[in-house]
Amino acid sequence: MTQTDIILPVEPTRDLPALRTIGLVDLKDALAKGLGDFWAMPTHVIFLSVIYPIVGIALGAATFGYDVIPLLFPLAAGFALIGPIAAIGLYELSRRRELGLDTSWKHAFDIIHSPSIWGIVALGVLLLALFAVWLAVAHAIYIAAFAVDEPVSSIAFARKVLTTPEGYRLIVVGNTVGFLFAVLAFALSVVSFPLLLDRHVGAAAAIATSVRVVLKNPVTMAAWALLVAVALAIGSLPFFIGLAVVIPILGHATWHLYRRVVEPDEGLRPEFHPVSKGQRSAADFPVSLFVPSSRADQS
């Protein structure tokens, strides 16, 4: 059975990537290059990013049901937890532009041919699980604050939160817990996905490297996290439409931030290509359904 690299890479690797110490100037440079990528590939990134605000609008619209209005803010705030997943295709386009490769939008989906694809999937599932836990915790905090779980209109909900002692406690506790979730997600993923695309590593190595980046550059990475949070907040108004511009710029900039903070690998950087299935004949059926054509031809 072929070994997969969900957590650890198939191929033996050296020590974790070496890191650099970066400053605010590097953040400015990453943003400038991210904006440059956005202008160079506007049709591509808008095509990719429009999915994100559409999902946001759908989720926001769903919360207008009286029974889920209390989850409106946790849903919006939780986008930051899963943002790196939505930006994977943007990282890949920036990677290809840096290498001088074709940046047609279809190449954003070349990640499925990455040697680290199972590590990418594992990290994505981890962030989605973190998002789900955040929603559950946020709902529990709401129930603890008001001791009831009954349908409430948007006006009644706003009145309860903004004009009562229970509402004030909900704001303080909810934002504090949400901040901790955001810090955890940020530390786990700030450079994890770009590293997985750039090198054949496992999810464990990518997460460890991301955490080391934050620990090595706490002030700079805190500034980056604050910038991302502010940009996402602005982009969410009105109705998440601004995310169609904010997400691609931040996504491209995150790739360049990765390139600034992680020492480059001396080896060749990967190109992802679909595996050729070759030509099949009717005589190969039904073996061809289960065996690659090259192996079927040898049998």
C-alpha positions, -999 to 999 in steps of 0.1 A, spaced: 0 0 0 13 34 -9 20 56 21 3 90 22 16 122 38 -14 135 57 7 144 87 42 135 78 58 136 43 64 105 22 99 114 15 124 119 43 131 155 50 158 175 66 152 197 96 124 222 96 129 252 73 151 280 86 134 312 95 142 349 92 135 378 115 113 403 97 100 438 105 72 461 95 91 470 63 87 434 52 50 436 58 48 466 36 68 448 9 45 418 11 14 440 8 29 458 -22 37 426 -40 3 412 -31 -13 443 -46 9 438 -77 -3 402 -81 -39 414 -78 -34 440 -105 -16 415 -127 -42 388 -123 -75 407 -116 -99 385 -135 -85 353 -119 -85 365 -84 -120 380 -87 -133 347 -101 -118 328 -72 -127 353 -45 -163 359 -55 -171 325 -40 -161 338 -6 -185 368 -4 -213 347 -19 -209 321 9 -207 350 34 -240 365 21 -257 331 22 -246 325 58 -256 360 68 -290 356 52 -296 323 70 -290 340 103 -321 362 98 -341 333 110 -350 341 145 -334 310 160 -299 317 146 -296 354 149 -272 351 179 -248 333 156 -245 362 131 -215 378 147 -197 345 155 -202 335 118 -188 367 105 -159 367 130 -152 331 122 -144 338 86 -109 347 98 -104 311 110 -111 296 76 -98 324 54 -65 305 46 -85 277 31 -103 301 7 -70 316 -3 -51 284 -13 -57 291 -50 -44 326 -46 -12 313 -30 -8 290 -60 -12 318 -85 13 339 -67 37 310 -66 34 305 -104 38 342 -112 70 342 -91 83 313 -111 74 329 -144 48 302 -151 14 306 -167 -11 322 -143 -43 313 -160 -71 309 -134 -74 272 -141 -39 267 -125 -54 277 -92 -67 242 -90 -33 226 -97 -30 222 -60 -48 189 -62 -17 175 -79 7 188 -52 28 161 -35 15 176 -2 -22 175 -11 -31 152 18 -13 176 42 -33 204 27 -65 185 32 -56 176 68 -48 212 76 -80 224 60 -101 199 80 -84 211 112 -93 247 105 -129 237 96 -131 218 129 -118 248 148 -145 269 131 -172 245 141 -159 244 177 -159 282 178 -196 283 168 -205 258 194 -186 277 221 -201 310 210 -236 296 213 -228 282 247 -216 316 259 -248 331 246 -269 305 265 -249 310 297 -254 348 295 -291 348 290 -300 314 305 -325 308 277 -324 295 241 -355 308 224 -361 325 191 -354 362 192 -358 390 166 -328 411 155 -341 442 173 -348 423 205 -314 406 203 -296 439 198 -315 454 228 -306 425 250 -269 426 241 -264 464 242 -286 475 271 -283 448 297 -255 436 321 -258 401 307 -253 416 272 -222 434 284 -208 402 298 -216 384 266 -196 410 246 -166 408 269 -165 370 273 -174 363 237 -147 386 222 -121 373 246 -128 337 237 -130 346 200 -97 364 202 -81 332 216 -95 311 188 -82 337 163 -47 336 178 -47 298 176 -59 297 140 -34 324 130 -5 306 146 -14 273 130 -19 286 95 -2 319 88 25 302 66 13 266 66 -5 265 33 21 284 14 48 260 28 28 230 18 24 243 -18 61 253 -20 77 221 -6 68 184 -1 62 185 37 35 171 59 9 190 79 29 186 111 60 202 97 39 230 82 21 237 114 53 236 135 70 260 111 40 284 112 41 284 150 78 290 150 73 320 127 49 336 152 72 329 181 103 343 163 85 374 151 58 381 177 55 419 172 56 418 134 32 389 132 9 406 157 9 436 135 1 414 104 -27 397 123 -42 431 133 -39 443 97 -57 412 84 -84 416 110 -90 452 102 -90 445 64 -115 417 68 -138 439 90 -137 466 64 -142 441 36 -173 427 53 -191 460 49 -215 460 34 -227 424 32 -192 409 27 -190 424 -8 -156 441 -1 -141 407 6 -140 402 -32 -111 427 -32 -97 422 3 -93 385 2 -72 383 -30 -49 411 -19 -44 395 15 -40 361 -1 -13 371 -25 4 392 2 5 362 25 24 342 -1 50 370 -2 51 372 36 59 335 36 87 341 11 101 369 33 101 349 66 110 314 55 145 307 41 142 294 5 149 258 -2 180 251 -22 163 223 -41 141 226 -72 106 240 -65 78 217 -76 56 222 -106 22 205 -104 9 186 -134 -21 163 -138 -11 127 -140 -16 115 -176 -41 87 -178 -30 76 -213 -51 59 -238 -73 30 -229 -88 3 -250 -121 -16 -245 -100 -47 -238 -87 -31 -206 -122 -29 -191 -129 -34 -162 -93 -35 -150 -88 1 -162 -113 14 -137 -89 4 -108 -54 3 -124 -36 32 -140 -32 27 -178 6 23 -176 2 -5 -152 -27 -21 -171 -6 -21 -202 22 -40 -184 -2 -67 -172 
